[in-house]
Amino acid sequence: MNKTTISIAILIILYTVGIIGIKSGTFGDILSLTPLNLSVSLALLLWNHEKWDGKFVAAIAIVAIAGFFVEVAGVQTGIIFGEYTYGKTLGWQWLDVPFVMAVNWLILVYCAAAVVSQRAEWDIWLKAFAGAVIMVSMDFLIEPVAIRYDFWSWANTIIPTQNYLAWGLISFILLMIFHKLVPPINNKVAIALFFLQIIFFVALSF
């Protein structure tokens, strides 16, 4: 088997075990492994990226760092997304934000970029817009699960519309930067991970 097949197989196992374990409680406190799951997902994603160069390294660094500090600003001020706080599920925190949020932002931006990358007829603006729509749609799926399993919580238990607007705008900006620096992505692992995450969050929503 090649590394693509191996990577997709590992991801299927990870997300299947995650769904079964969380829904049934079979594997104890499996939620505490969420940061590890996301880190392994990112490692497999990047292992299968075809072209590594300075621009790609810059792109993933910008997305991860910007994503993390946007969350810091959001938590500390309540101005960007609305008033929210992180729970303990996502692990170690700095400035009240789990480190793994940098990983999460990078996974989502990379996967959204990969989904639209092969649209050669689309310019960078349309790709970034389509990718941002994908990321907002993913956030609609993630939010109920995140609240239920103490990833984060909102003031008054209400998810503000502001959250989705800010999420879309920030996603658009990061995707513009990413597409500017990175040529079209041909990474089957990114597409597989994208759909596995949809299945994961849909399954946990019920």
trRosetta pair geometry for C-beta under 8 A, 3 or more apart (Angstrom, degrees):
i j d omega theta_ij theta_ji phi_ij phi_ji
1 5 4.3 -117 -169 87 105 129
1 6 5.3 128 119 -55 122 84
1 9 7.6 -7 176 -6 159 141
2 5 5.4 95 56 12 68 100
2 6 7.1 -132 103 -3 34 94
3 6 5.4 -54 -142 41 37 114
3 7 5.9 41 158 -25 69 107
3 47 6.5 -123 167 137 132 112
3 48 6.3 -173 119 -91 108 86
4 7 5.8 -57 -148 35 26 111
4 8 6.4 21 157 -14 63 107
4 48 5.8 96 -97 -129 73 128
4 188 5.3 51 -164 60 127 120
4 189 6.0 -136 -141 -49 73 95
5 8 6.0 -56 -145 38 29 107
5 9 6.2 31 155 -20 64 109
6 9 5.8 -59 -150 37 28 112
6 10 6.4 29 154 -20 65 106
7 10 5.8 -54 -151 34 30 111
7 11 6.4 28 153 -17 64 107
7 44 4.2 146 -151 -168 107 112
7 47 6.6 -177 -92 78 134 121
7 48 5.7 -95 14 -48 171 130
7 189 4.8 -25 115 -109 135 130
8 11 5.6 -55 -148 38 33 112
8 12 6.3 37 153 -22 66 104
8 188 7.1 -42 -62 123 128 102
8 189 6.0 -138 -66 -110 79 72
8 192 4.6 -65 -124 174 103 175
9 12 5.8 -52 -148 33 31 112
9 13 6.5 30 154 -17 63 105
10 13 5.8 -58 -153 37 31 111
10 14 6.2 32 152 -21 67 108
10 40 7.4 -120 146 158 123 119
10 44 6.3 -166 77 -94 128 149
11 14 5.6 -53 -144 36 32 113
11 15 6.2 18 163 -9 67 109
11 41 6.4 82 -116 -115 103 82
11 44 6.3 -155 -57 91 105 162
11 189 7.2 142 -19 -158 147 88
11 192 6.1 118 78 124 147 115
11 193 5.8 -98 -153 -91 154 79
11 196 5.7 -150 149 -15 111 174
12 15 6.4 -62 -142 43 25 100
12 16 5.9 24 160 -19 64 114
12 192 7.8 -64 -55 174 88 120
12 196 6.8 -129 -92 -108 54 130
13 16 5.9 -60 -141 39 24 109
13 17 6.1 22 162 -16 64 110
14 17 6.1 -62 -150 39 23 107
14 18 6.2 25 152 -23 61 111
14 37 5.7 149 176 -139 121 95
14 40 6.5 -173 -104 93 157 136
14 41 7.3 -154 99 -68 156 89
15 18 5.2 -49 -144 35 34 119
15 19 6.4 37 157 -20 65 101
15 37 7.9 113 -79 -168 61 125
15 196 4.7 176 -6 177 170 113
15 197 7.6 -115 -117 -75 140 43
15 199 7.0 84 148 83 135 110
15 200 5.1 -95 -159 -77 111 116
16 19 6.0 -52 -149 33 30 108
16 20 6.3 21 157 -9 64 110
17 20 6.0 -60 -143 44 29 106
17 21 5.6 27 160 -20 67 116
17 27 7.1 43 175 -28 95 158
17 30 7.6 -151 141 -152 89 144
18 21 5.9 -58 -136 41 22 109
18 22 6.0 15 167 -13 63 112
18 30 6.6 179 -127 147 57 128
18 33 8.0 -136 -103 86 94 112
18 37 6.3 64 -82 -121 135 156
18 200 6.5 5 95 -136 128 115
19 22 6.3 -61 -143 39 21 103
19 23 6.0 9 165 -9 62 117
19 199 7.7 -54 -69 132 145 91
19 200 6.0 -134 -69 -128 102 66
19 203 4.7 -3 -138 114 124 152
19 204 6.8 -128 -124 -57 76 85
20 23 6.2 -64 -140 44 23 104
20 24 5.7 -13 174 13 63 120
20 26 6.3 -19 140 26 91 135
20 27 7.9 79 102 -10 87 112
21 24 6.7 -73 -130 51 16 88
21 25 7.4 61 178 -105 52 9
21 26 5.4 -101 -117 56 57 90
21 27 3.8 -33 -132 28 116 118
21 30 3.8 48 140 -8 135 169
22 25 7.8 18 -171 -66 19 47
22 30 6.0 -114 -65 77 67 120
22 31 6.3 87 -108 -68 101 87
22 149 7.3 -26 -155 -104 127 142
22 204 6.2 -11 106 -109 141 112
23 203 7.1 -78 -56 151 134 102
23 204 7.1 -136 -68 -106 92 66
25 28 7.5 52 -179 -83 67 16
27 30 4.4 59 89 -62 113 120
29 32 4.8 33 137 -4 106 116
30 33 5.5 -48 -171 26 57 115
31 34 5.7 -4 -175 -32 55 111
31 89 5.2 -55 155 -143 113 107
31 149 5.7 -159 -129 -177 139 119
31 150 7.9 74 155 56 149 97
32 89 7.2 -120 -91 -146 46 57
32 91 7.6 103 -165 -76 65 87
33 36 4.8 -54 -168 45 73 118
33 37 5.7 82 132 -30 86 98
34 37 5.5 -53 -144 34 32 114
34 38 6.4 28 159 -15 65 105
34 89 5.9 36 23 156 146 92
34 90 6.1 -73 96 -105 127 55
34 91 7.3 -157 72 -22 89 103
34 100 7.5 127 119 125 88 166
34 151 7.6 -128 154 -101 168 100
35 38 5.9 -57 -148 39 32 109
35 39 6.2 32 155 -20 66 109
35 90 6.0 104 -65 -171 96 55
35 91 4.0 -23 -29 0 147 147
35 92 7.6 61 -107 22 170 79
35 98 7.0 -133 -90 174 118 127
35 99 7.7 55 -142 71 131 89
35 100 4.2 -130 -125 -67 91 148
35 103 7.7 108 -154 43 71 147
36 39 5.6 -57 -145 38 31 112
36 40 6.3 30 157 -18 66 105
37 40 6.0 -55 -147 37 27 108
37 41 6.3 31 152 -22 62 108
38 41 5.5 -52 -147 35 32 116
38 42 6.4 31 155 -18 65 104
38 100 5.4 96 74 -172 143 117
38 103 4.9 112 138 118 113 130
38 104 5.9 -37 -156 -74 144 76
38 107 6.7 -113 -161 -23 90 151
39 42 5.8 -52 -149 36 31 109
39 43 6.4 34 152 -21 64 106
39 100 6.9 -87 -52 -122 91 102
39 103 5.8 -64 -86 -133 61 160
40 43 5.6 -52 -146 35 33 114
40 44 6.4 30 156 -16 65 105
41 44 6.1 -59 -151 38 27 107
41 45 6.3 32 150 -23 63 109
41 107 6.0 31 115 -117 117 139
41 193 5.9 120 -166 -138 106 129
42 45 5.4 -54 -148 34 33 117
42 46 6.2 23 159 -11 68 107
42 103 5.1 -106 -36 -159 151 98
42 106 6.2 54 -128 92 124 118
42 107 5.4 -98 -84 -72 88 99
43 46 6.2 -60 -146 42 27 103
43 47 6.1 35 153 -27 64 109
44 47 5.5 -49 -141 32 31 118
44 48 6.6 17 161 -8 62 110
44 189 5.8 -145 139 -175 95 143
44 193 7.7 155 90 -71 114 129
45 48 6.4 -78 -163 42 24 100
45 49 7.1 39 144 -44 63 95
45 107 6.5 169 -16 -120 164 78
45 110 6.0 95 165 112 139 150
45 111 7.6 -78 -128 -63 137 86
45 187 7.1 65 -162 156 69 143
45 189 5.7 -169 -109 116 51 118
45 190 5.9 77 -141 -84 99 77
45 193 6.2 -35 -83 -10 107 163
46 49 5.3 -30 -151 -1 44 118
46 60 7.5 57 -105 -123 119 162
47 189 7.9 22 68 32 85 173
48 187 5.3 118 118 -151 104 100
48 188 7.3 -94 167 51 144 69
48 189 4.2 112 50 10 160 137
48 190 7.6 -155 89 -27 122 79
49 52 6.5 96 104 -66 111 82
49 56 7.1 149 153 -175 141 145
49 185 7.3 -54 -132 -140 85 107
49 187 5.9 -26 -98 -90 54 137
50 185 7.8 160 21 -148 102 63
50 186 6.3 16 -12 63 143 89
50 187 6.9 -146 -17 -75 89 86
51 56 6.6 165 107 -45 77 146
51 183 6.8 12 59 46 151 113
52 56 5.6 -119 -137 70 45 142
52 57 7.1 58 -169 -50 85 91
53 56 5.3 98 49 10 63 101
53 57 7.2 -123 102 -3 33 92
54 57 5.7 -57 -148 38 32 111
54 58 6.2 34 154 -20 67 106
55 58 5.6 -53 -148 37 31 113
55 59 6.3 35 152 -24 65 105
55 181 4.4 -170 175 -174 98 90
55 182 6.6 177 126 -74 103 55
56 59 5.5 -51 -147 32 33 114
56 60 6.5 23 159 -11 67 103
56 181 6.9 162 -80 136 35 104
56 182 5.5 80 -104 -103 77 98
57 60 6.3 -58 -146 39 29 101
57 61 6.2 28 155 -18 64 111
58 61 5.8 -61 -147 39 28 111
58 62 6.1 30 157 -22 66 108
58 181 6.0 -128 83 -156 105 151
59 62 5.9 -55 -147 34 27 110
59 63 6.4 22 158 -15 63 108
59 177 6.7 164 -132 133 80 89
59 178 5.1 97 -169 -124 118 62
59 181 4.1 -176 -70 87 113 137
59 182 5.1 -51 -5 -39 175 109
60 63 5.8 -53 -144 38 33 110
60 64 6.1 29 159 -17 66 110
60 106 5.9 53 -157 -143 84 122
60 110 7.5 20 -107 -73 96 117
61 64 6.1 -59 -144 40 27 106
61 65 5.9 14 164 -8 66 115
62 65 6.3 -63 -139 44 22 101
62 66 5.6 15 167 -12 64 118
62 174 7.5 174 122 -139 97 83
62 177 5.8 -109 116 144 145 144
62 178 8.0 -161 77 -72 115 70
62 181 8.0 126 24 2 139 158
63 66 6.2 -58 -133 44 20 105
63 67 5.8 24 163 -23 60 114
63 105 6.0 -171 158 128 86 103
63 106 5.1 117 109 -102 116 72
63 109 4.9 -134 -154 59 140 160
63 110 7.7 142 107 -46 167 81
63 174 5.2 92 -119 -168 85 117
63 177 7.3 179 -67 87 82 121
63 178 6.2 34 -65 -75 127 111
64 67 5.9 -58 -145 36 21 112
64 68 6.5 20 157 -18 60 107
64 102 4.2 53 -174 178 85 99
64 103 7.1 25 -130 -71 106 35
64 105 6.3 151 -114 76 41 109
64 106 4.6 -2 -78 -58 87 122
65 68 5.9 -56 -150 34 29 110
65 69 6.4 11 160 -5 65 110
65 102 6.8 23 -75 -133 31 120
66 69 6.2 -65 -143 45 29 99
66 70 6.1 35 157 -25 66 107
66 105 7.7 -149 82 145 73 153
66 174 6.3 -179 91 -99 135 108
67 70 5.9 -53 -147 32 26 113
67 71 6.7 27 153 -17 60 105
67 101 6.6 -157 134 140 100 84
67 102 5.7 136 80 -125 107 50
67 104 7.5 -161 152 78 140 74
67 105 2.7 143 -159 126 161 176
67 106 6.7 -139 18 -41 153 65
67 109 7.5 -131 -67 -22 134 129
67 170 8.0 118 -109 153 65 124
67 174 6.9 43 -66 -103 92 155
68 71 5.8 -62 -162 34 32 112
68 72 6.6 34 145 -21 67 103
68 97 6.4 138 -167 121 75 140
68 99 7.5 -1 -125 -144 129 45
68 101 5.7 126 -110 91 68 98
68 102 4.0 -13 -59 -76 114 95
68 105 7.0 -129 -44 14 57 141
69 72 4.9 -38 -144 30 46 119
69 73 6.4 48 154 -17 67 98
70 73 5.8 -53 -150 39 32 110
70 74 6.2 36 148 -23 64 108
70 80 6.6 179 -178 179 83 168
70 105 8.0 120 45 -104 119 151
70 170 5.8 102 -158 -145 161 147
71 74 5.3 -53 -145 36 32 116
71 75 6.2 28 159 -16 67 105
71 97 4.6 119 118 -135 114 140
71 101 5.0 -5 -14 141 171 154
71 105 7.9 -133 -31 -50 119 129
72 75 6.1 -57 -146 38 26 104
72 76 6.0 14 161 -11 64 116
72 95 4.7 16 -132 116 113 135
72 96 7.4 120 -130 61 66 82
72 97 5.1 -96 -78 -7 67 143
73 76 6.0 -62 -137 44 26 105
73 77 5.8 -12 176 13 65 118
73 79 7.5 -56 154 54 92 101
73 80 5.8 78 110 -23 100 136
74 77 6.9 -76 -133 50 15 85
74 78 7.4 66 179 -91 52 21
74 79 7.6 -124 -122 56 48 59
74 80 4.1 -82 -97 58 84 121
74 81 4.5 29 -152 12 127 108
74 84 7.2 -5 143 49 105 103
74 166 7.7 135 -106 137 120 151
75 78 7.8 11 -169 -61 18 57
75 84 6.7 -77 -106 82 70 74
75 85 6.5 89 -145 -111 101 51
75 86 6.8 -35 -106 -13 139 96
75 95 7.5 136 71 134 129 83
75 96 4.9 -163 137 106 145 117
75 97 5.7 -167 2 -67 147 94
76 95 7.0 -40 -57 172 120 101
76 96 7.0 141 -69 49 76 131
77 80 6.9 82 73 -9 112 84
78 81 7.9 -90 -153 64 40 65
78 82 6.3 -20 -167 166 76 26
78 83 4.0 3 -132 -85 120 74
78 84 7.6 146 -114 11 76 56
78 155 7.7 22 -132 -14 127 139
80 166 5.1 124 166 -159 75 152
80 170 7.9 42 -177 -50 122 135
81 84 6.3 -39 101 13 118 124
81 160 7.5 141 156 60 57 109
81 162 6.5 140 -171 117 30 93
81 163 4.5 46 -170 -115 86 73
81 166 5.0 -132 -89 69 61 146
81 167 7.0 59 -114 -50 105 84
82 154 6.6 12 115 -144 123 107
82 155 7.1 -138 155 30 95 104
82 159 7.6 137 63 -164 157 43
82 160 3.8 154 -86 28 150 132
82 162 4.9 132 -54 74 98 119
82 163 5.2 -55 12 -57 119 91
83 154 6.9 101 88 -164 66 65
83 155 3.7 17 94 -11 118 132
84 152 5.4 41 165 162 118 119
84 153 6.5 174 -154 87 80 37
84 154 4.9 -38 -98 -100 93 59
84 155 6.8 -113 -75 -14 45 75
84 163 7.8 65 -30 -99 137 125
85 96 7.0 -69 -144 179 81 119
85 152 6.5 177 92 -157 35 81
85 153 5.9 -13 60 57 81 84
86 90 6.2 -70 -171 42 119 125
86 93 6.4 161 86 -104 140 134
86 96 6.4 153 29 164 108 71
86 97 6.2 126 -16 -119 147 41
86 98 5.7 -165 -178 -19 154 94
86 151 7.2 -54 -145 154 76 51
86 152 4.8 -46 -105 -100 53 89
87 90 7.3 107 72 9 71 87
87 150 3.5 -130 136 171 170 86
87 151 6.1 101 39 92 107 3
87 152 6.1 -153 -1 -86 82 28
87 153 6.4 77 -50 -16 102 98
88 91 7.8 66 174 -67 56 20
88 150 6.5 -3 40 140 70 125
89 149 5.8 85 -103 137 165 88
89 150 4.8 136 -26 94 117 87
89 151 5.2 -73 69 -87 130 51
90 93 7.8 79 91 -73 96 92
90 98 3.7 -87 117 -50 115 173
90 100 5.3 -143 -180 55 97 122
90 101 7.0 47 164 -51 149 82
90 151 5.7 69 -42 -147 110 74
90 152 7.9 0 -6 -48 133 82
91 98 5.5 93 65 -147 70 116
91 99 7.1 -60 101 40 106 90
91 100 5.9 76 50 -12 118 125
92 98 6.6 107 78 -144 44 72
92 99 5.4 3 90 5 97 114
92 100 8.0 111 54 -19 75 90
93 96 5.9 7 165 -141 132 16
93 97 5.9 149 -153 70 91 23
93 98 5.0 -57 -91 -82 78 48
93 99 7.1 -159 -108 -22 28 69
94 97 6.5 -34 68 61 59 76
94 99 6.3 57 6 -70 104 86
97 101 5.6 -68 172 25 102 146
98 101 5.3 118 74 -23 81 93
99 102 6.3 -38 176 16 57 110
99 103 7.7 51 130 -8 70 102
100 103 4.9 -45 -161 35 61 119
100 104 6.1 67 140 -25 76 99
101 104 5.2 -47 -143 35 40 117
101 105 6.3 44 156 -20 67 100
102 105 6.0 -51 -150 34 29 110
102 106 6.5 26 153 -16 62 109
103 106 5.9 -62 -151 38 30 110
103 107 6.3 31 154 -20 66 106
104 107 5.8 -53 -146 34 30 111
104 108 6.3 23 159 -14 64 109
105 108 6.0 -62 -148 40 27 107
105 109 6.1 21 159 -14 66 111
105 174 7.4 -99 174 -160 108 170
106 109 6.0 -56 -140 41 28 106
106 110 6.0 27 161 -18 65 112
107 110 6.0 -62 -145 39 24 108
107 111 6.1 17 161 -14 64 113
107 193 7.1 -109 -167 145 106 138
108 111 6.0 -58 -142 40 26 107
108 112 6.1 25 160 -17 63 110
108 135 5.6 88 162 -123 116 102
108 138 6.3 -174 -138 91 114 158
108 171 7.7 -73 127 -121 117 111
109 112 5.9 -57 -144 39 27 109
109 113 6.2 28 156 -19 63 109
109 131 7.6 54 -148 164 57 128
109 135 7.4 11 -85 -88 53 138
109 171 7.1 -166 -96 -145 85 76
109 174 5.3 -80 -114 127 138 123
109 175 6.1 -157 -149 -78 91 73
109 178 5.8 170 162 -50 116 157
110 113 5.8 -60 -150 38 27 111
110 114 6.3 28 153 -22 64 107
110 178 7.6 -149 -88 -155 51 147
110 185 7.5 131 -171 -106 76 173
110 190 6.0 -119 135 -125 94 123
111 114 5.5 -52 -145 34 32 113
111 115 6.5 38 155 -26 64 101
111 190 4.9 -175 -110 -173 64 89
111 191 7.7 150 -151 -81 84 28
111 193 5.8 -116 -99 90 127 105
111 194 4.2 159 -178 -78 122 97
111 197 7.6 58 152 17 176 140
112 115 5.8 -49 -151 27 31 114
112 116 7.0 3 160 4 63 107
112 131 3.8 102 148 -160 110 90
112 132 7.6 90 170 -55 149 27
112 134 4.6 163 -129 83 100 129
112 135 5.2 -30 -77 -53 153 94
112 138 7.9 -109 -73 -8 110 138
112 171 7.2 4 72 -173 172 116
112 175 6.4 -71 105 -99 122 126
112 194 7.7 140 -66 -114 44 123
113 116 6.6 -76 -153 49 29 91
113 117 5.8 51 153 -59 68 103
113 127 7.4 51 -136 161 66 111
113 131 5.7 21 -75 -117 50 145
113 175 6.1 -178 -78 -138 93 90
113 178 5.3 -99 -83 124 148 135
113 179 6.3 -167 -135 -69 111 82
113 182 7.1 49 162 80 150 133
113 185 6.0 78 120 8 98 134
114 117 5.5 -34 -138 -1 30 124
114 185 4.4 -74 -105 92 76 131
114 187 5.4 -75 -126 54 135 100
114 190 3.6 78 28 117 174 145
114 191 6.1 -129 128 -55 121 70
114 194 7.2 -152 73 -38 115 133
115 131 7.2 146 59 -106 103 78
115 134 6.1 141 65 -113 150 166
115 190 7.7 -131 -44 131 66 107
115 191 6.7 125 -91 -107 70 79
115 194 6.0 125 -65 -125 115 172
116 119 5.4 -40 -175 14 69 120
116 122 6.8 -61 173 70 104 157
116 127 4.7 155 127 -146 128 80
116 130 4.8 134 -103 93 146 126
116 131 5.3 -109 15 -62 139 87
116 134 7.5 -149 -34 -16 112 141
117 127 7.2 66 -91 -149 40 132
117 179 8.0 -169 -106 -114 79 94
117 184 4.1 135 171 -153 99 75
117 185 4.4 -159 -57 37 173 74
117 186 7.4 -136 105 -58 134 51
118 184 6.2 107 -83 -174 42 127
118 186 7.3 82 -79 -92 103 79
119 122 4.1 30 122 6 117 120
119 126 7.7 -102 114 110 137 114
119 127 6.6 177 66 -93 116 94
119 130 7.7 43 26 46 157 163
120 184 7.3 -33 -88 -71 74 157
122 126 4.2 -123 -164 89 101 123
122 127 5.0 126 122 -56 124 83
122 130 7.2 -36 -159 1 159 139
123 126 5.4 92 54 13 68 101
123 127 7.1 -131 102 -4 33 94
124 127 5.7 -56 -145 39 32 112
124 128 6.1 31 158 -19 67 108
124 176 6.5 82 153 -138 107 69
124 179 4.8 161 -142 117 93 131
124 180 6.4 60 -151 -72 149 70
125 128 5.9 -57 -148 38 27 109
125 129 6.3 26 154 -18 63 108
125 176 7.5 17 -103 -109 51 102
126 129 5.6 -53 -144 38 32 112
126 130 6.1 30 157 -17 66 107
127 130 5.9 -55 -144 39 28 108
127 131 6.1 29 156 -19 63 110
127 175 7.1 -152 122 156 81 115
127 179 5.4 128 97 -108 132 156
128 131 5.6 -55 -145 39 29 113
128 132 6.3 32 154 -22 64 105
128 172 5.3 82 152 -157 103 67
128 175 4.1 151 -135 105 77 109
128 176 4.4 23 -110 -68 156 69
128 179 5.9 -117 -64 11 91 139
129 132 5.7 -54 -149 34 30 112
129 133 6.6 32 151 -20 63 102
129 172 6.4 23 -94 -122 49 109
130 133 5.7 -50 -152 33 34 113
130 134 6.6 38 148 -20 64 103
131 134 5.5 -51 -153 33 35 115
131 135 6.4 32 151 -18 66 105
131 171 6.8 -153 120 155 86 104
131 172 7.7 142 77 -104 91 50
131 175 4.3 162 87 -134 139 154
131 179 8.0 -173 -4 -46 151 122
132 135 5.6 -53 -147 37 34 111
132 136 6.4 35 154 -18 66 103
132 168 5.0 82 166 -161 110 69
132 169 7.7 61 -154 -69 140 14
132 171 4.2 140 -123 101 78 110
132 172 4.0 -5 -73 -69 148 77
132 175 6.0 -132 -53 17 82 144
133 136 5.9 -52 -146 36 31 109
133 137 6.3 34 152 -20 63 107
133 168 7.4 34 -82 -132 42 107
134 137 5.7 -58 -152 36 29 113
134 138 6.4 31 150 -20 64 104
135 138 5.4 -48 -147 34 35 114
135 139 6.5 40 151 -23 64 101
135 167 6.7 -151 127 155 103 99
135 168 7.2 157 82 -106 100 52
135 171 4.1 -172 73 -138 152 154
135 175 7.9 -153 -15 -47 138 129
136 139 5.4 -49 -151 31 36 115
136 140 6.9 44 148 -23 63 96
136 164 5.6 75 -152 -165 106 90
136 167 5.7 132 -103 103 76 112
136 168 4.6 6 -68 -80 128 95
136 171 6.9 -143 -45 27 77 154
137 140 5.7 -45 -157 25 36 115
137 141 7.1 32 147 -13 62 102
138 141 5.6 -57 -159 37 39 111
138 142 6.0 33 149 -21 72 110
138 197 7.1 16 -143 122 117 125
138 198 7.4 -93 -112 -86 84 78
138 201 7.7 115 -162 27 70 161
139 142 5.4 -55 -137 39 36 111
139 143 6.0 49 163 -39 68 100
139 163 7.5 -166 160 138 137 102
139 164 6.4 169 96 -112 135 77
139 167 5.1 28 -55 160 168 164
140 143 6.4 -41 -143 14 23 114
140 164 7.4 35 -68 -109 84 123
141 144 7.8 -73 -178 31 30 95
141 145 7.3 6 149 2 64 119
141 198 6.6 -72 -150 -133 175 61
141 201 4.2 90 150 118 109 138
141 202 6.5 -47 -147 -62 120 67
141 205 7.0 -89 -158 -57 72 133
142 145 5.9 -80 -160 49 39 106
142 146 5.4 38 154 -28 81 115
142 201 5.6 -70 -85 -125 53 147
143 146 5.7 -57 -139 35 26 112
143 147 6.4 22 164 -17 63 106
143 159 5.4 36 -175 -105 143 155
143 163 7.8 99 -103 123 133 147
144 147 6.0 -57 -150 36 30 109
144 148 6.3 29 155 -20 65 110
144 205 5.7 65 86 -126 130 90
145 148 5.7 -57 -146 37 31 112
145 149 6.2 -5 167 10 67 112
145 151 7.5 40 114 0 73 131
145 201 5.2 -124 -7 -143 152 82
145 204 4.6 65 -122 105 122 122
145 205 6.0 -75 -61 -75 97 68
146 149 6.7 -75 -140 52 21 86
146 151 3.7 -74 -153 53 81 128
146 152 5.5 -2 157 36 116 82
147 150 8.0 29 -178 -70 26 30
147 151 7.4 -55 -47 43 26 87
147 152 7.2 -47 -85 81 57 59
147 153 6.0 94 -134 -109 77 64
147 154 7.0 -38 -103 4 118 93
147 157 7.5 95 -162 -147 136 78
147 159 7.8 -102 -53 -60 138 109
148 204 7.5 -179 70 154 138 102
149 204 7.5 -34 -28 177 133 136
150 153 7.1 -21 -128 -45 57 104
153 157 7.3 -39 -172 -99 95 63
154 157 6.0 105 74 -131 91 18
154 158 5.9 -118 119 65 131 37
154 159 5.5 -162 -38 -84 165 52
154 160 7.3 179 -159 -10 135 79
154 163 7.9 -67 -105 -57 130 147
155 158 7.4 -34 89 44 61 82
159 163 5.7 -75 -179 32 84 149
159 164 8.0 67 149 -34 109 96
160 163 5.2 122 69 -15 75 93
161 164 6.0 -56 -165 36 48 106
161 165 6.3 44 143 -17 76 108
162 165 5.7 -59 -145 40 34 111
162 166 6.0 30 159 -16 69 110
163 166 6.1 -61 -147 40 23 106
163 167 6.0 26 155 -21 63 111
164 167 5.5 -50 -140 37 31 115
164 168 6.3 33 157 -20 63 106
165 168 5.9 -57 -152 35 28 111
165 169 6.4 23 155 -15 64 108
166 169 5.8 -57 -145 38 32 108
166 170 6.0 24 161 -13 68 110
167 170 6.2 -59 -143 42 24 105
167 171 6.0 27 157 -21 62 113
168 171 5.7 -57 -144 38 26 113
168 172 6.3 30 156 -24 63 106
169 172 5.7 -53 -151 31 29 114
169 173 6.6 27 153 -16 63 104
170 173 5.8 -53 -149 36 34 110
170 174 6.3 28 155 -13 67 108
171 174 6.0 -60 -145 42 29 106
171 175 6.0 26 157 -17 66 112
172 175 5.9 -60 -144 40 26 109
172 176 6.4 33 154 -25 63 104
173 176 5.7 -51 -151 29 30 114
173 177 6.7 28 152 -14 62 104
174 177 5.7 -53 -153 37 35 112
174 178 6.2 36 150 -21 67 108
175 178 5.3 -50 -140 38 35 115
175 179 6.1 31 161 -15 68 105
176 179 6.2 -57 -143 40 24 104
176 180 6.2 29 155 -24 61 110
177 180 5.7 -59 -150 33 27 115
177 181 6.5 7 161 -4 64 112
178 181 6.3 -73 -150 44 26 98
178 182 5.6 -24 174 23 68 119
179 182 6.6 -70 -114 57 23 82
182 185 6.7 12 144 -58 120 98
185 190 6.5 19 135 24 134 161
187 190 4.2 67 97 -1 109 112
187 191 7.3 163 97 -9 63 80
188 191 5.6 -53 -154 37 43 111
188 192 6.2 44 149 -19 71 105
189 192 5.6 -54 -146 40 34 112
189 193 6.1 35 155 -21 67 107
190 193 5.8 -54 -143 38 28 110
190 194 6.3 37 154 -26 62 105
191 194 5.6 -49 -150 29 31 117
191 195 6.8 20 157 -9 63 105
192 195 6.2 -64 -153 42 30 102
192 196 6.1 30 152 -21 67 111
193 196 5.5 -55 -141 39 32 114
193 197 6.3 34 158 -22 65 103
194 197 6.1 -59 -156 32 24 108
194 198 6.9 24 148 -17 61 104
195 198 5.4 -48 -150 33 39 115
195 199 6.4 40 152 -18 67 103
196 199 5.6 -52 -148 38 33 112
196 200 6.1 40 151 -26 65 107
197 200 5.3 -49 -143 33 33 118
197 201 6.4 22 163 -10 66 106
198 201 6.4 -63 -147 42 25 99
198 202 6.1 23 158 -16 64 113
199 202 5.9 -60 -142 40 26 109
199 203 6.0 29 158 -22 64 110
200 203 6.0 -61 -152 34 22 110
200 204 6.5 7 158 -8 61 111
201 204 5.8 -57 -140 43 34 105
201 205 6.3 48 154 -38 64 102
202 205 5.6 -49 -153 18 31 119
202 206 7.7 20 157 -14 59 100
203 206 6.8 -69 -168 29 32 101
